[in-house]
């Protein structure tokens, strides 16, 4: 019977210690949670900046690129960068 009481008192002691540790951290957790909420609210208010891609003056246009690929891909296999550029499309067909 004495063993049972010792085990029970040890279990109660461990439970009490864990409860004390858990309750000691509650104010810190509550303050941290409030800080996270205000931080999330501040993030929601901030506006996202839209970045526009500005083409370089030395960059080729799509029409120039198409002409270059038709010129460079003549006689090559229809794959990779030359896919679709080995034969010019017939006029009137798209």
Beta strands, then each sheet from edge to edge (+ up, - down):
end
